[in-house]
């Protein structure tokens, strides 16, 4: 990606980034770690040479589809999503073999709900605009103020948002260990290797058999946990955020989800951005994608800031960070300040 293309990526999102600039500025003031927003938001696209998005996402997996009453994003990011397409079309009872044709004959919310029913990430445009703020903090443990430097971070997340949060905490002095399952490694390993190295540079790596109980032991030794799993999935492995926080003062737990810990809907960066209303507009006023899976890096930045704020006041908090809510916060604020 040349400089002119990168400038177009930056300018396409600049008017939405006011709240994020404030978050990044406060993170830097508290930690001394400078964050370059264009790098955080667009490095993956630059390294992969991705084209600017339109109604197909930069990565190519997510599509904005016109429906009978608006627009919806459907993200076929995994082989399982493609395999579920016939079930989605059958559920819509459209009689179509083409998803675009089926979308035209249903509502945006019905299309998104049907896709989520068969396990495909999808969202109606702006459906999450009413979600409460990007980060919701719940207190479960005692408070104990201490610096981030030297604290042990256990990163159980994958892909982009959680690892970006972990990278920023590492740059601020924390010791980060990335944990993967022996049966389910981070899917980002099969993406751009340079981007993966950038996210995980300087982190230790730990591969565990989650069924053995080893995960609960690793969590017990941590000061901060970052995860992006359904709560019930971790509870089946003997890991409880509330118990982790109550066991020792000053800890923090970051829970990254699409729509909140009480909502099982699946989300990736592109469809979560659409859910929050974080889209651009073409010459006809119709929606187009912004950035590259934009809700992912935005959420990682919000999450890292939430950790340093929590620790400054003593910790003991479960920090619930919703990708769609982070996107909605940016969509609701438009400024003319350049990135």
DRENKOL-650537 format. One record per residue (C-alpha): x, y, z; residue in one letter; residue number from 1. Coordinates in nm, 4 decimals, always signed. Each point is the difference from the previous one (the first is absolute). Layout:
<pts>
px  py  pz  kevex  nupa
X  Y  Z  a  NUM;
...
</pts>
This chain:
<pts>
px  py  pz  kevex  nupa
+0.0000  +0.0000  +0.0000  x  1;
+0.1514  +0.3340  -0.1048  x  2;
-0.0254  +0.3215  +0.2004  x  3;
-0.2819  +0.1381  -0.2139  x  4;
-0.2117  -0.3102  +0.0613  x  5;
+0.0732  +0.0113  +0.3715  x  6;
-0.1034  +0.3657  +0.0050  x  7;
-0.3356  -0.0967  -0.1545  x  8;
-0.0511  -0.2636  +0.2700  x  9;
+0.0784  +0.2545  +0.2699  x  10;
-0.2166  +0.2772  -0.1442  x  11;
-0.2989  -0.2340  -0.0408  x  12;
-0.0184  -0.0523  +0.3767  x  13;
+0.1378  +0.3306  +0.1314  x  14;
-0.3344  +0.1624  +0.0800  x  15;
-0.1038  -0.2911  +0.2234  x  16;
+0.3102  -0.0241  +0.2160  x  17;
-0.0557  +0.2779  +0.2548  x  18;
-0.0864  -0.2290  +0.2953  x  19;
+0.2826  -0.2371  -0.0901  x  20;
+0.2563  +0.2796  -0.0083  x  21;
-0.1052  +0.0931  +0.3521  x  22;
+0.0353  -0.3617  +0.1147  x  23;
+0.3437  -0.0362  -0.1583  x  24;
+0.1140  +0.3361  +0.1369  x  25;
-0.0928  -0.0975  +0.3541  x  26;
+0.1665  -0.3417  -0.0397  x  27;
+0.3215  +0.1762  -0.1041  x  28;
-0.0248  +0.2502  +0.2861  x  29;
-0.0364  -0.2829  +0.2521  x  30;
+0.2619  -0.2389  -0.1412  x  31;
+0.2413  +0.2025  -0.2103  x  32;
-0.0704  -0.2314  -0.2952  x  33;
-0.0644  +0.1931  -0.3207  x  34;
-0.2622  -0.1557  -0.2271  x  35;
+0.0035  +0.0746  -0.3712  x  36;
-0.3641  -0.0298  -0.1081  x  37;
+0.0604  -0.0636  -0.3711  x  38;
+0.2328  -0.2870  +0.0906  x  39;
-0.2384  -0.1466  +0.2567  x  40;
-0.2966  +0.0194  -0.2364  x  41;
+0.1524  -0.0706  -0.3413  x  42;
+0.3278  -0.1922  +0.0381  x  43;
-0.1642  -0.3314  -0.0922  x  44;
-0.1492  +0.1495  -0.3152  x  45;
+0.3315  +0.1600  -0.0948  x  46;
+0.2009  -0.3181  +0.0498  x  47;
-0.2499  -0.2094  -0.1952  x  48;
-0.0463  +0.2601  -0.2733  x  49;
-0.3759  -0.0028  +0.0480  x  50;
-0.2159  +0.2203  -0.2237  x  51;
-0.2219  +0.2676  +0.1540  x  52;
-0.3382  -0.1531  +0.0824  x  53;
-0.3369  +0.0692  -0.1587  x  54;
-0.3018  -0.2195  +0.0560  x  55;
+0.2430  -0.2883  +0.0284  x  56;
+0.2372  +0.0256  +0.2957  x  57;
+0.3714  +0.0563  -0.0517  x  58;
+0.0707  -0.3589  +0.0986  x  59;
-0.2660  -0.1276  -0.2404  x  60;
-0.2086  -0.2103  +0.2381  x  61;
-0.2744  +0.2426  +0.1068  x  62;
-0.2704  +0.1452  -0.2256  x  63;
-0.2437  +0.2857  +0.0476  x  64;
-0.3303  -0.1166  -0.1446  x  65;
-0.3020  +0.2091  -0.0867  x  66;
-0.3171  -0.1295  +0.1628  x  67;
-0.3696  +0.0841  -0.0266  x  68;
+0.0367  +0.2695  +0.2672  x  69;
+0.3687  +0.0891  +0.0188  x  70;
+0.3415  -0.1657  +0.0144  x  71;
+0.1661  -0.2891  +0.1794  x  72;
+0.3512  -0.1431  +0.0145  x  73;
+0.0565  -0.3742  -0.0368  x  74;
+0.3510  -0.1259  +0.0700  x  75;
+0.1110  -0.3287  -0.1555  x  76;
+0.3399  +0.0032  +0.1688  x  77;
+0.0345  -0.3740  +0.0676  x  78;
-0.0497  -0.3202  -0.1947  x  79;
-0.2842  -0.0837  +0.2387  x  80;
-0.1802  +0.3211  -0.1005  x  81;
+0.0024  -0.0999  -0.3661  x  82;
-0.1208  -0.3469  +0.0972  x  83;
-0.2909  +0.1595  +0.1901  x  84;
-0.1224  +0.2058  -0.2959  x  85;
-0.2541  -0.2612  -0.1220  x  86;
-0.1467  -0.0137  +0.3518  x  87;
-0.0259  +0.3796  +0.0062  x  88;
-0.1801  +0.0113  -0.3360  x  89;
-0.2345  -0.2750  +0.1123  x  90;
-0.0738  +0.1868  +0.3227  x  91;
-0.0845  +0.3118  -0.1997  x  92;
-0.2278  -0.2170  -0.2193  x  93;
+0.1029  +0.2158  -0.2917  x  94;
+0.0320  -0.2706  -0.2628  x  95;
+0.3242  +0.1682  -0.1104  x  96;
+0.3458  -0.1419  -0.0395  x  97;
+0.1404  +0.3538  +0.0096  x  98;
+0.0280  +0.1821  +0.3303  x  99;
-0.0418  +0.3442  -0.1590  x  100;
-0.3319  -0.1038  -0.1529  x  101;
-0.1206  -0.1426  +0.3284  x  102;
+0.1019  +0.3169  +0.1848  x  103;
-0.2142  +0.2166  -0.2270  x  104;
-0.3116  -0.1873  +0.1090  x  105;
+0.0455  +0.0238  +0.3753  x  106;
+0.0732  +0.2596  +0.2635  x  107;
+0.3470  +0.0835  +0.1262  x  108;
-0.0777  -0.1203  +0.3514  x  109;
-0.1510  -0.3274  -0.1224  x  110;
+0.3014  -0.0666  -0.2236  x  111;
+0.2412  +0.0672  +0.2867  x  112;
-0.2002  -0.2088  +0.2469  x  113;
-0.0260  -0.2920  -0.2425  x  114;
+0.3733  +0.0093  -0.0709  x  115;
+0.0835  +0.0071  +0.3707  x  116;
-0.2351  -0.2957  +0.0546  x  117;
+0.2145  -0.2164  -0.2296  x  118;
+0.3256  +0.1373  +0.1468  x  119;
+0.0904  +0.2586  -0.2656  x  120;
+0.1152  +0.3432  +0.1272  x  121;
-0.2470  +0.2612  -0.1245  x  122;
-0.1549  +0.3293  +0.1045  x  123;
-0.2601  +0.2491  -0.1152  x  124;
+0.1495  +0.3423  -0.0637  x  125;
-0.0105  +0.2076  +0.3183  x  126;
-0.1740  -0.2710  +0.2057  x  127;
+0.2423  +0.0522  +0.2913  x  128;
-0.0126  +0.3792  +0.0121  x  129;
-0.1992  -0.0112  +0.3236  x  130;
+0.2556  -0.2116  +0.1873  x  131;
+0.1453  +0.1594  +0.3107  x  132;
+0.3594  +0.1295  -0.0058  x  133;
+0.2955  -0.1905  -0.1465  x  134;
+0.1214  -0.1201  +0.3427  x  135;
-0.2131  -0.1094  +0.2923  x  136;
+0.1917  -0.0570  +0.3231  x  137;
-0.1340  -0.2286  +0.2721  x  138;
+0.1727  -0.0241  +0.3365  x  139;
+0.0548  -0.3496  +0.1406  x  140;
+0.3248  +0.0302  +0.1924  x  141;
+0.1917  +0.2095  +0.2483  x  142;
+0.1954  +0.3031  -0.1142  x  143;
+0.3759  +0.0320  +0.0123  x  144;
+0.1780  +0.2706  -0.1958  x  145;
+0.3224  -0.1063  -0.1704  x  146;
+0.1896  +0.0814  -0.3197  x  147;
-0.0539  -0.2017  -0.3165  x  148;
+0.3735  -0.0640  -0.0420  x  149;
+0.0829  -0.3597  +0.0889  x  150;
-0.3600  -0.1209  +0.0316  x  151;
-0.0797  -0.3357  -0.1591  x  152;
-0.2464  +0.0118  -0.2890  x  153;
-0.1542  -0.3218  -0.1276  x  154;
-0.1333  +0.0455  -0.3521  x  155;
-0.2597  -0.2653  -0.0810  x  156;
-0.1349  +0.1927  -0.2985  x  157;
+0.0636  -0.0433  -0.3707  x  158;
-0.0033  +0.1856  -0.3305  x  159;
+0.0351  +0.3773  +0.0557  x  160;
-0.1855  +0.1940  +0.2723  x  161;
+0.1268  -0.1916  +0.3042  x  162;
+0.3567  -0.0427  -0.1293  x  163;
+0.0198  +0.3744  -0.0764  x  164;
-0.1054  +0.0716  +0.3575  x  165;
+0.2697  -0.2397  +0.1219  x  166;
+0.2627  +0.1621  -0.2252  x  167;
-0.0707  +0.3441  +0.1450  x  168;
+0.0139  -0.1295  +0.3579  x  169;
+0.3328  -0.1671  -0.0785  x  170;
+0.1385  +0.3270  -0.1386  x  171;
-0.1070  +0.1599  +0.3290  x  172;
+0.2120  -0.2501  +0.1941  x  173;
-0.2243  -0.2999  +0.0653  x  174;
+0.1199  -0.3562  -0.0514  x  175;
-0.2329  -0.1659  -0.2535  x  176;
-0.0524  -0.3724  -0.0557  x  177;
-0.2112  -0.1043  -0.2958  x  178;
-0.1941  -0.3196  +0.0653  x  179;
-0.1354  -0.2289  -0.2720  x  180;
-0.1797  -0.3299  +0.0066  x  181;
+0.1736  -0.3073  -0.1373  x  182;
-0.3121  -0.0632  -0.2086  x  183;
-0.0852  +0.3574  -0.0996  x  184;
+0.2945  +0.2326  -0.0699  x  185;
-0.0520  +0.3662  -0.0831  x  186;
-0.1405  +0.0224  -0.3531  x  187;
+0.2082  +0.3138  -0.0586  x  188;
+0.3031  -0.2282  -0.0335  x  189;
-0.1221  -0.0764  -0.3533  x  190;
-0.0232  +0.3688  -0.0895  x  191;
+0.2800  +0.2443  -0.0754  x  192;
+0.3042  -0.1219  +0.1992  x  193;
+0.1542  +0.3450  +0.0359  x  194;
-0.3206  +0.1360  +0.1515  x  195;
-0.0227  -0.2956  +0.2371  x  196;
+0.3578  +0.0626  +0.1150  x  197;
-0.0755  +0.3697  +0.0519  x  198;
-0.2947  -0.0821  +0.2268  x  199;
+0.1895  -0.2579  +0.2060  x  200;
+0.3558  +0.1339  +0.0027  x  201;
+0.1637  -0.0612  +0.3377  x  202;
-0.2809  -0.2185  +0.1360  x  203;
+0.0516  -0.3443  +0.1450  x  204;
-0.1992  -0.2851  -0.1527  x  205;
-0.1758  -0.2798  +0.1864  x  206;
-0.1904  -0.2851  -0.1674  x  207;
-0.2279  -0.1955  +0.2326  x  208;
-0.2407  -0.2901  -0.0040  x  209;
-0.2985  +0.1935  +0.1315  x  210;
-0.1809  -0.3195  +0.0996  x  211;
+0.2801  -0.0889  +0.2433  x  212;
-0.0730  +0.2799  +0.2464  x  213;
+0.3280  +0.1733  -0.0845  x  214;
-0.1786  +0.3133  -0.1151  x  215;
-0.1457  +0.0672  +0.3444  x  216;
+0.3480  -0.0331  +0.1510  x  217;
+0.1442  +0.2496  -0.2502  x  218;
-0.2799  +0.2476  +0.0686  x  219;
+0.0577  -0.0199  +0.3745  x  220;
+0.3577  +0.1277  -0.0447  x  221;
-0.1033  +0.3053  -0.2042  x  222;
-0.0711  +0.3579  +0.1026  x  223;
-0.1935  +0.0899  -0.3156  x  224;
-0.1956  -0.2286  -0.2324  x  225;
-0.1091  +0.0875  -0.3532  x  226;
-0.2527  -0.2277  -0.1658  x  227;
-0.2619  +0.0012  -0.2732  x  228;
-0.2025  -0.3081  +0.0871  x  229;
-0.3544  -0.0666  +0.1065  x  230;
-0.0053  -0.0065  +0.3817  x  231;
-0.1560  -0.3454  +0.0077  x  232;
+0.2855  -0.1404  -0.2117  x  233;
+0.2577  +0.1091  +0.2561  x  234;
-0.2154  -0.1161  +0.2911  x  235;
-0.0064  -0.3493  -0.1483  x  236;
+0.3808  +0.0116  +0.0281  x  237;
-0.0140  +0.1061  +0.3634  x  238;
+0.0793  +0.3666  -0.0669  x  239;
-0.2226  +0.2684  +0.1545  x  240;
+0.0730  +0.3691  -0.0443  x  241;
-0.1807  +0.0912  +0.3200  x  242;
+0.1988  -0.2489  +0.2103  x  243;
+0.3272  +0.1121  -0.1601  x  244;
-0.0681  +0.3611  +0.0983  x  245;
-0.1168  -0.0822  +0.3518  x  246;
+0.3015  -0.2204  +0.0763  x  247;
+0.2597  +0.2774  +0.0060  x  248;
-0.0353  +0.3809  +0.0151  x  249;
+0.1022  +0.2174  -0.2931  x  250;
-0.0598  -0.2427  -0.2848  x  251;
-0.1763  +0.0791  -0.3286  x  252;
-0.1918  -0.2182  -0.2456  x  253;
-0.0654  +0.1146  -0.3578  x  254;
-0.2942  -0.1664  -0.1719  x  255;
-0.0250  +0.0830  -0.3711  x  256;
-0.3262  -0.0965  -0.1689  x  257;
-0.2012  +0.1002  -0.3025  x  258;
-0.3005  +0.1357  +0.1854  x  259;
+0.0569  -0.0582  +0.3737  x  260;
+0.0539  -0.2935  +0.2331  x  261;
-0.3715  -0.0755  +0.0164  x  262;
-0.0386  -0.0196  -0.3789  x  263;
+0.1151  -0.3107  -0.1860  x  264;
-0.0004  +0.1540  -0.3477  x  265;
+0.3206  -0.0503  -0.1977  x  266;
+0.1880  +0.3031  -0.1315  x  267;
+0.3115  +0.0807  -0.1963  x  268;
+0.1408  +0.3442  -0.0670  x  269;
-0.1831  +0.0888  -0.3215  x  270;
-0.3493  -0.1105  +0.1012  x  271;
+0.0408  +0.1451  +0.3514  x  272;
+0.0872  +0.3369  -0.1558  x  273;
-0.3183  -0.0154  -0.2106  x  274;
-0.2044  -0.0911  +0.3089  x  275;
+0.1289  +0.3154  +0.1683  x  276;
-0.0755  +0.2113  -0.3059  x  277;
+0.3690  +0.0650  -0.0672  x  278;
-0.0156  +0.0154  -0.3810  x  279;
+0.0843  +0.2409  -0.2769  x  280;
-0.2285  +0.1151  -0.2790  x  281;
+0.0447  -0.0172  -0.3758  x  282;
-0.1008  +0.2645  -0.2521  x  283;
-0.3611  -0.1203  +0.0176  x  284;
-0.0139  +0.0104  +0.3789  x  285;
+0.0076  -0.3775  +0.0332  x  286;
+0.2196  -0.1617  +0.2668  x  287;
+0.3505  -0.1330  -0.0616  x  288;
+0.2472  -0.1590  +0.2385  x  289;
+0.2551  +0.2165  +0.1797  x  290;
+0.3547  -0.1210  +0.0525  x  291;
+0.0999  -0.3617  +0.0459  x  292;
-0.2127  -0.1845  +0.2579  x  293;
-0.0010  +0.3359  +0.1753  x  294;
-0.1805  -0.1051  +0.3183  x  295;
+0.2886  -0.2376  +0.0791  x  296;
+0.2846  +0.2503  +0.0517  x  297;
-0.2391  +0.2591  +0.1411  x  298;
-0.1053  -0.2496  +0.2664  x  299;
+0.3611  -0.0915  +0.0789  x  300;
+0.0807  +0.3654  +0.0640  x  301;
-0.3040  +0.0509  +0.2217  x  302;
+0.0852  -0.3175  +0.1936  x  303;
+0.3619  +0.0977  +0.0698  x  304;
-0.1106  +0.3417  +0.1225  x  305;
-0.2644  -0.1601  +0.2231  x  306;
+0.2669  -0.2137  +0.1672  x  307;
+0.2323  +0.2881  +0.0857  x  308;
-0.2922  +0.2072  +0.1295  x  309;
-0.1211  -0.2895  +0.2146  x  310;
+0.3442  -0.0681  +0.1455  x  311;
+0.0445  +0.3676  +0.0819  x  312;
-0.3079  -0.0167  +0.2226  x  313;
+0.0952  -0.3318  +0.1593  x  314;
-0.1352  -0.2585  -0.2415  x  315;
-0.2268  -0.2803  +0.1154  x  316;
-0.2135  +0.0480  -0.3109  x  317;
-0.1507  -0.2070  -0.2769  x  318;
+0.0344  +0.2214  -0.3076  x  319;
-0.2643  -0.0928  -0.2568  x  320;
+0.1008  +0.1391  -0.3400  x  321;
-0.2528  -0.0357  -0.2818  x  322;
+0.1252  +0.0281  -0.3582  x  323;
-0.3345  +0.1266  -0.1273  x  324;
-0.0245  +0.2546  +0.2826  x  325;
+0.3525  +0.1262  -0.0737  x  326;
-0.0996  +0.0459  -0.3640  x  327;
-0.3222  +0.1735  +0.1028  x  328;
+0.1941  +0.2486  +0.2135  x  329;
+0.2024  +0.1078  -0.3028  x  330;
-0.3011  +0.0043  -0.2306  x  331;
-0.1800  +0.2350  +0.2373  x  332;
+0.2809  +0.2562  -0.0055  x  333;
+0.1222  +0.1655  -0.3187  x  334;
+0.2670  +0.2715  +0.0042  x  335;
+0.2177  +0.1632  -0.2611  x  336;
+0.3277  -0.0563  +0.1848  x  337;
+0.2535  -0.1901  -0.2164  x  338;
+0.1374  -0.3339  +0.1197  x  339;
</pts>
